[in-house]
Amino acid sequence: MELAISVIVGLMILGALYAIHAKDLLSAVIASGIVGYGLVICFLLLKAPDLAIVQIVVETITLIIMVAVVFDSSREESFSKPDTQGYVSAITAVFLIIVLFYFFKISVSALDVFGESTLRMAGPYIEGATEKTGSANLVTGVVFDFRGYDTLGEATVLVTAVLGVLTILRLKGKK
């Protein structure tokens, strides 16, 4: 697993460097998306699917907004020369996407089977959660009583992403 995470982090670094130096803005946006989706795969490999879900939602919303902004503006920076290596960039992007999907498949297959758990805290959550929380719903009791701060952080990230989208859409609608 450490090797897979190391390879993905290396690809994320390459994607970030490419995003910084790309002359075509759409290529830079796609490269930054590679970084975000690589982080999703890392979260899955580290057995944090809740963080992966939040990251994939935020990354997808951000990527859609950034692509829409690039299509509404000019695609190339005004102070740079046209990219003569367009085919090389496209082939590299396709290769990186294929590699990320491969590691995504590996990370999803490494997750526990649905309904089974290998975590040591699963037993105490299931055995005493109803009495300790007073909630009839076990999932609600665990999420809000045992993992309240984690849930608050995830909700804050999602609300911030939604507010950002609404702000950008409202600004576009006023023009």
Phi, psi and omega in degrees: 000323180297323179294317179297317179295321179297318179295317181294318178297322176299317177295324178295320178295317177298319177297320179293318178295319178295320180298325180290321188259002182290138178273330177270125184294325179294322176296322178295321178294317179295320178296323177290330174294325176299321179296314181294317180288332172297323177295324176300315180295321177298318178298320179293319178295328179273010177060046175235070184294334179294318177292325179296321179295314179298315181296320182290326177293311181295317181295319180294315178298315180296317181296319179297316179296316182294321177294320178297320179294319179296319179291331177281340180249187176284147186277340183247150176290142185288337184262006182249160177281153177299146182281117178270352181258037184299318180291323178295319178296319180294317179295319178296318179296317179296318178299315180296322179294319179297317179296318179296320177296324177298313180290330174297318179297318178296316183291324178291323179290340179278349179289158178293153175295144182302128179096345177254153181218140177251002180282143183288339181275353182297319180299306179299326177297313185288320185287317188242008186292321183295318180287321183287325184264335182076012181263139177284336180262116184296319181296315179297318179299316180291314184295317186267335180262310183278326184238043185295316182291322177298315179295321178298319178296316179295318179296323178296317179297315181294317179295320178297319178296316180295318178296322176297316178297314180297322178296315180294318179294323180291321178296322179291323181291334181283339184286000000 
